[in-house]
Amino acid sequence: MTALTQSAHVEPNPSAELPVRPPRFGGVLWRLSRRTNGWALPLAGRRWNPALGLVIHRGRRSGRPYATPVAARRVADGFIVSLAFGAQVDWHRNLVVAGGGTIRWRGRDYEVAGPETIGADEGRAAFDLVQRLFLRLAGVDGFIRVRDASVTTR
C-alpha cells in the first residue's frame, strides 16, 4: 500500500499550475474504480445520464485512443470535471499534454481545450445536491474546467 504514495510512482507534472497528488484513501477507491470501470464505461456519456461523462483522449506516449468515465457537469462555456483520484491520473495528464480532447456528454461529443484547475467550492457548485454530498463524503476537492474548443479559438 505504501508503494502507491511514493514519489517514484508519480511522473512529473507537465503543467506547473496543476499539483500532483497521490490517490485518495490509500488507493482503495482507485482499485475499486479499476474493477467497476467495465460497467461504468457503457453508462458514461449517454443521453439519459447527466452524471457521467466520457473523456476521450490519446495516450501521451503510445498515441492510442482511450475513453475514461468521469463525473462531469456541463457549464456555459465547457465542463467541470472532478479529479476524484488526483491530478496524476492518465486521462488528465493526457489532456494537459495534448492541450485538450473530447468529452462525450448526454450523447454528444464536445471538443475541449486543455484543463485548468479550479477551487473546490466552484467545482462542487456545478454539481447537483446529491452529487455534491457524495463528492464531500468522498473527500474530492480537486476539480478542473475544460472549455469548449470553439470558445477558446475565437
LOTORFI-253536 format. One record per residue (C-alpha): residue in three letters; x negated, y, z negated. Coordinates in steps of 0.5 Angstrom, whole numbers, plus 500, padded with zeros to 3 digits. Layout:
ALAXYZ;...
This chain:
MET500500500;THR494505499;ALA492504506;LEU498508508;THR496514505;GLN488514506;SER486520511;ALA483514516;HIS490512517;VAL492519520;GLU489522526;PRO487530527;ASN493534528;PRO492538535;SER496544532;ALA493548526;GLU500550524;LEU503543523;PRO501540517;VAL500532517;ARG503529511;PRO503521509;PRO509517510;ARG514518505;PHE516513499;GLY509510500;GLY511507506;VAL518504504;LEU522508509;TRP517507514;ARG517500514;LEU525500514;SER525504520;ARG521499524;ARG526494522;THR532498524;ASN530501530;GLY533496534;TRP540497532;ALA539505532;LEU536506539;PRO542504542;LEU546508538;ALA542514539;GLY544520544;ARG551517545;ARG556522547;TRP560520541;ASN554520536;PRO552527534;ALA548525528;LEU542521532;GLY539524538;LEU533520542;VAL527523543;ILE524521550;HIS516522550;ARG510520553;GLY504517550;ARG498521549;ARG493516551;SER497511555;GLY502515558;ARG507510557;PRO514513556;TYR517512549;ALA524513546;THR525514539;PRO531515535;VAL531522530;ALA536526526;ALA537532531;ARG542537531;ARG544542537;VAL543549535;ALA544555540;ASP537555544;GLY535548542;PHE535543537;ILE533542530;VAL530535528;SER528532521;LEU521530520;ALA523524515;PHE516521516;GLY512527516;ALA508530522;GLN504525523;VAL509520527;ASP507519534;TRP513522537;HIS512528534;ARG504528536;ASN506526543;LEU511532544;VAL506537541;VAL500535546;ALA505535552;GLY508541550;GLY515538550;GLY519533552;THR526531553;ILE532530548;ARG538526549;TRP544528545;ARG551527546;GLY550523552;ARG546529556;ASP538530557;TYR535536555;GLU528538557;VAL525542551;ALA519545549;GLY513544544;PRO516543537;GLU515549532;THR515548524;ILE521551520;GLY523551513;ALA527546509;ASP532551508;GLU533553515;GLY532546517;ARG538543513;ALA542548514;ALA543546521;PHE546539519;ASP553538516;LEU554537509;VAL554529508;GLN547529512;ARG544535508;LEU546531502;PHE542525505;LEU536529507;ARG536532500;LEU536525497;ALA531522501;GLY526528500;VAL526530507;ASP523537507;GLY520537514;PHE523540520;ILE522542527;ARG525547532;VAL525545539;ARG527550544;ASP531549551;ALA525549556;SER529553560;VAL530558555;THR522559554;THR521559561;ARG525565562;
